[in-house]
Amino acid sequence: MFRVCTLYLTILLSIMGCQSQTLQEHLLEPPQPLTNFALSRNGATAEASQSVPNHRPEEVIDGDTTSETWNEGSGWGSSLEHLRTSDLNKRPYIAVTLAKPVDIRKIVMWTIDSEQYPAPQFGLKDYRIEYWHGTGWGLIPSGDTKDKQYTARDNTKGKRVHEVRQRLIASKIRLVPVSSNDTVRNYQHMAGSRPVYEVDGIARVIELEVWGYAAPEVHTLKQIAQGIPPEAMARPIPAVAQVSREQGEPTIKEIIQGVLDRYELGYDMADLAQVMSCFSETYLSNGRTYQDVETKASQFFEVHHQIDMTLSDIDIHPNIADDTAIVTGGYTLQYSPKANGKVEQTSGKLTLVFANEAETWRIIRAE
């Protein structure tokens, strides 16, 4: 595989001539540093199922990781009342919504850890960190613990770094506290067959960080490999396309975006007819025809459910001259095989070519 990729790159570099050195330098440069997208200044927002007084959810996305000012309102806190009867449905949570889908590489949890409130005595002990996959919450694939019900157990550290072990693109993360190191349960009475406890202790989270990269975009190398001139990708919408907006009619971009929305919803609803309505019957790409796409989609819907298709970083570049448009962006597809119900995910980059067929825009090619 390495030799094939190297040969492919060498051919491309030789074709591009004077651009080869710049592209080669770009490909060989070290990875870009990770970004913490869970910051209010980066567009993130936070919400919680409940909070103790003076400890609001937005405190976990303000960039302040110190525990010394807990008594002045730093960090978020919640009661652990779910432990009264071990009712898991009443667990508190704090959720962070990112400004855009993120290729998540690690999540950092800061719990309280100061001279007055050391983590081994007051910090978060057991907890889950989950991501929203479109139809529900799944445990992040961190590999930190063999217990599949928890992200961390018996924690005594003020800072825990959870490396994401699998490909994970998401725009919403939440932390679900289970217990803290100062949790005390004292038996009170029986409620039917269930014991009821008096619970002391608070779940304290100082900061929640989500580190990664913005969802993938199509790069120049991809465009060149497909024979698409870079200048065509940056071409602005011609003035004629703006006339329709002034007349109250949708622009080409808006029409194509509507097709993409229908395509996403078709996958989410496992609606084969809706998905195929986005494709031209003359579709031909890499030897695959309209019928091939229909067969593949039908087979996918037969064996999977809880499907969630998300398109991200979409750029639409119309070409009025020949009534076509190039769409670039990224995709994330999450689903569960009906056989085992385990959530799976795939993601990548895409390039779609649309054509105007009798005033209806459809996909004629996909890469």
C-alpha positions in Angstrom: 0.0 0.0 0.0 2.8 2.4 0.9 4.5 1.8 -2.5 1.3 2.4 -4.4 0.6 5.6 -2.5 4.2 6.8 -3.1 4.0 6.0 -6.8 0.6 7.8 -7.0 2.0 10.9 -5.3 5.1 10.9 -7.5 3.0 10.8 -10.7 0.9 13.7 -9.5 3.9 15.8 -8.5 5.5 15.3 -11.9 2.2 16.3 -13.7 1.8 19.4 -11.6 5.3 20.7 -12.6 6.1 24.0 -10.9 3.4 23.4 -8.2 5.0 20.2 -7.1 7.5 21.6 -4.6 4.8 23.6 -2.7 2.5 20.6 -2.6 5.3 18.3 -1.5 6.2 20.7 1.3 2.6 20.8 2.4 2.3 17.0 2.5 5.5 16.5 4.4 5.0 19.2 7.0 4.1 18.1 10.6 0.4 17.8 11.6 -1.4 20.9 12.5 -1.8 21.4 16.3 -5.1 20.3 17.7 -7.8 22.9 18.6 -10.0 22.9 21.7 -13.4 23.5 20.1 -15.2 23.3 23.5 -14.6 27.0 24.2 -17.3 29.7 24.2 -14.9 31.9 22.2 -14.8 29.2 19.5 -18.6 29.2 19.3 -19.4 26.3 21.8 -22.4 26.4 24.1 -23.1 24.5 27.2 -26.3 23.3 29.0 -27.0 21.1 32.0 -29.9 19.0 33.3 -29.4 20.7 36.7 -26.9 22.9 38.5 -26.1 23.7 42.1 -26.4 27.4 42.9 -23.7 29.7 41.5 -22.1 27.1 39.3 -23.5 27.5 35.8 -22.8 25.2 32.8 -21.0 27.8 30.8 -18.2 27.8 33.4 -16.9 24.5 31.8 -16.2 26.2 28.4 -14.6 29.5 29.6 -11.0 28.2 29.3 -10.3 28.5 33.0 -9.0 25.2 34.5 -8.1 26.4 38.0 -9.9 25.0 41.0 -8.8 27.7 43.4 -11.9 29.9 42.7 -14.5 27.2 43.2 -16.1 29.1 46.1 -16.4 32.2 43.8 -18.4 30.3 41.2 -15.9 28.6 38.9 -16.9 25.3 37.4 -20.2 23.4 37.1 -21.7 21.3 39.9 -24.7 19.1 40.3 -26.3 17.0 43.0 -26.2 13.2 42.8 -29.8 12.6 43.7 -30.0 9.7 41.3 -28.1 7.7 43.9 -31.0 7.9 46.3 -32.6 4.9 44.6 -29.9 4.1 42.0 -32.2 5.4 39.3 -29.9 5.8 36.3 -32.6 7.7 34.3 -32.1 10.6 36.7 -28.4 11.0 36.3 -27.4 14.6 35.8 -25.4 15.7 32.8 -23.6 18.6 31.2 -23.6 18.9 27.4 -21.4 20.9 25.1 -22.5 21.7 21.6 -19.7 22.6 19.2 -20.1 25.2 16.5 -19.4 22.6 13.8 -18.7 18.9 13.4 -15.3 18.1 14.7 -12.9 15.2 14.1 -12.3 14.5 17.8 -9.0 13.2 18.9 -9.1 13.7 22.7 -11.4 14.9 25.5 -10.0 16.4 28.7 -12.0 16.4 31.9 -10.9 18.8 34.7 -12.6 18.1 38.1 -11.9 20.0 41.3 -8.4 19.7 42.6 -7.2 22.4 45.0 -5.6 22.7 48.4 -9.0 23.2 50.0 -10.7 20.6 47.7 -8.2 17.9 46.7 -9.4 15.6 43.9 -9.0 12.4 45.9 -11.5 13.7 48.4 -13.9 15.9 46.4 -13.2 15.3 42.7 -15.3 13.3 40.2 -14.9 9.6 40.8 -17.0 7.7 38.2 -18.4 9.2 35.0 -19.3 8.7 31.4 -18.4 10.9 28.4 -20.8 10.4 25.5 -21.3 11.8 22.0 -24.5 12.3 20.1 -24.7 10.0 17.0 -27.9 11.2 15.6 -30.4 8.9 17.3 -28.9 8.7 20.8 -25.9 8.9 23.0 -22.9 6.6 22.7 -19.9 6.2 25.0 -16.8 7.7 23.4 -14.3 5.0 22.3 -11.5 6.0 24.6 -10.3 2.5 25.7 -9.5 3.9 29.1 -11.5 1.2 31.0 -12.6 -2.4 30.4 -15.9 -1.5 32.0 -18.1 -0.6 29.0 -20.5 1.3 31.2 -18.0 4.0 32.2 -15.4 6.2 30.7 -13.5 6.4 34.0 -13.9 4.7 37.4 -12.3 5.4 40.8 -10.7 8.5 39.5 -8.5 10.5 41.9 -6.9 12.9 39.5 -7.9 16.5 38.8 -7.2 16.2 35.1 -8.0 13.2 33.0 -7.1 13.0 29.3 -9.2 10.5 27.2 -7.7 9.8 23.8 -10.2 8.8 21.2 -9.2 5.4 19.8 -11.4 5.3 16.8 -12.6 7.7 14.1 -15.1 10.0 15.8 -16.8 13.0 14.2 -19.4 14.7 16.3 -20.8 18.1 17.2 -22.2 17.4 20.7 -20.5 15.9 23.7 -21.8 15.4 27.2 -20.4 14.3 30.6 -22.6 12.2 32.8 -21.4 12.1 36.5 -22.1 8.9 38.3 -20.4 9.5 41.7 -17.9 11.8 43.3 -15.2 11.0 45.9 -17.2 12.8 48.6 -20.3 10.8 47.9 -21.9 9.3 51.0 -25.1 7.2 50.9 -26.9 6.6 54.2 -29.9 4.1 54.2 -33.2 5.7 55.0 -36.1 3.3 54.3 -37.6 0.9 51.8 -39.9 2.0 49.0 -41.5 -1.2 48.1 -38.6 -3.5 47.1 -36.2 -0.6 46.6 -34.0 0.9 49.3 -33.9 4.7 49.6 -30.8 6.5 50.7 -29.9 10.0 51.9 -27.1 11.2 49.5 -24.4 13.7 50.3 -21.8 14.8 47.7 -21.6 17.0 44.6 -20.3 16.3 41.1 -17.8 19.0 40.3 -16.5 19.7 36.8 -14.1 22.7 36.3 -13.6 22.4 32.5 -14.5 20.1 29.6 -12.2 20.3 26.6 -12.8 18.7 23.1 -9.6 18.6 21.1 -9.5 17.8 17.4 -9.7 19.2 13.8 -12.5 20.7 11.9 -14.5 18.1 9.9 -12.5 17.2 6.8 -12.6 19.3 3.6 -11.6 18.4 0.1 -8.0 19.4 -0.6 -6.3 20.6 -3.7 -4.7 17.2 -4.3 -8.1 15.7 -4.6 -9.3 18.3 -7.0 -6.2 17.9 -9.2 -6.4 14.1 -9.2 -10.0 14.4 -10.5 -9.0 16.9 -13.2 -10.9 19.8 -11.6 -9.0 23.0 -12.0 -8.4 24.8 -8.6 -9.6 28.1 -10.1 -13.0 26.5 -10.9 -13.5 25.6 -7.3 -13.1 29.2 -6.3 -15.2 30.7 -9.1 -17.8 33.1 -7.6 -21.4 32.8 -8.6 -22.0 34.8 -11.9 -24.1 37.9 -11.7 -27.0 36.1 -13.6 -27.4 33.8 -10.6 -28.0 36.8 -8.4 -31.0 38.0 -10.5 -33.2 35.2 -9.3 -32.7 36.2 -5.6 -33.7 39.8 -6.4 -36.9 38.4 -8.0 -37.6 36.2 -4.9 -36.7 32.9 -6.6 -34.2 30.5 -5.0 -30.6 30.6 -6.2 -28.8 27.6 -7.7 -27.0 27.2 -4.4 -30.2 27.1 -2.5 -31.8 24.6 -4.9 -28.8 22.3 -4.6 -28.7 22.6 -0.9 -32.3 21.5 -0.8 -31.3 18.4 -2.8 -28.5 17.7 -0.3 -30.9 18.1 2.6 -33.3 15.6 0.9 -30.4 13.2 0.4 -29.5 13.4 4.1 -33.1 12.9 5.2 -33.5 10.0 2.8 -30.7 8.2 4.6 -31.9 9.1 8.0 -35.4 7.7 7.2 -34.0 4.8 5.1 -36.2 6.0 2.3 -34.8 4.6 -0.9 -37.1 6.5 -3.2 -36.1 9.8 -1.6 -32.4 9.1 -1.8 -32.6 8.1 -5.5 -34.6 11.2 -6.4 -31.3 13.1 -5.9 -29.6 11.1 -8.6 -29.8 11.5 -12.4 -30.8 8.3 -14.2 -27.8 9.0 -16.5 -25.5 8.9 -13.4 -22.2 7.3 -14.3 -19.1 7.4 -12.0 -16.2 5.0 -11.8 -18.2 2.5 -13.8 -21.2 2.6 -11.5 -24.6 3.5 -12.9 -27.8 4.7 -11.4 -29.0 1.1 -11.0 -25.8 0.2 -9.1 -26.3 3.0 -6.6 -29.9 2.0 -6.1 -29.0 -1.6 -5.5 -26.2 -0.7 -3.0 -28.4 1.7 -1.1 -31.2 -0.8 -1.0 -28.9 -3.5 0.4 -27.6 -1.1 3.0 -31.1 -0.2 4.3 -32.0 -3.9 4.5 -29.3 -4.7 7.0 -28.9 -1.4 9.0 -31.1 0.9 11.0 -30.7 4.0 13.3 -29.0 5.6 10.3 -27.7 9.2 10.5 -26.1 10.8 7.5 -24.4 14.2 8.0 -22.8 16.4 5.4 -20.4 19.1 6.6 -18.3 22.0 5.3 -20.4 22.0 2.1 -19.2 24.3 -0.7 -21.3 24.7 -3.8 -19.7 26.1 -7.0 -22.2 26.6 -9.9 -21.1 26.9 -13.5 -23.7 28.8 -15.4 -22.0 28.2 -18.7 -22.9 24.5 -18.8 -25.6 24.2 -16.1 -23.4 22.1 -13.8 -22.2 22.6 -10.3 -19.4 21.1 -8.2 -20.1 20.3 -4.5 -17.3 19.5 -2.1 -17.4 18.7 1.6 -17.2 15.9 4.1 -19.6 13.3 5.3 -20.2 11.2 8.4 -22.5 8.1 8.3 -23.5 6.4 11.5 -25.6 3.3 11.7 -26.3 0.1 13.6 -26.4 -3.3 12.0 -29.8 -4.9 12.7 -27.9 -8.1 13.6 -26.2 -6.7 16.7 -27.3 -3.1 17.3 -23.7 -1.9 17.7 -23.2 1.7 16.6 -20.7 2.1 13.7 -19.4 5.1 11.9 -17.7 6.0 8.7 -16.6 9.4 7.4 -14.6 11.0 4.7 -14.4 13.6 1.9 -16.7 13.8 -1.1 -17.0 15.6 -4.4 -20.4 15.6 -6.2 -21.1 17.0 -9.7 -24.7 18.2 -10.2 -26.4 19.0 -13.6 -29.6 20.9 -14.3 -32.0 18.4 -15.9 -35.2 20.2 -17.1 -34.9 22.7 -14.2 -34.2 20.0 -11.7 -30.7 19.6 -10.3 -29.5 16.1 -9.8 -26.2 14.3 -9.1 -24.6 13.0 -12.3 -21.2 12.0 -10.8 -19.7 11.3 -7.3 -16.2 10.8 -6.1 
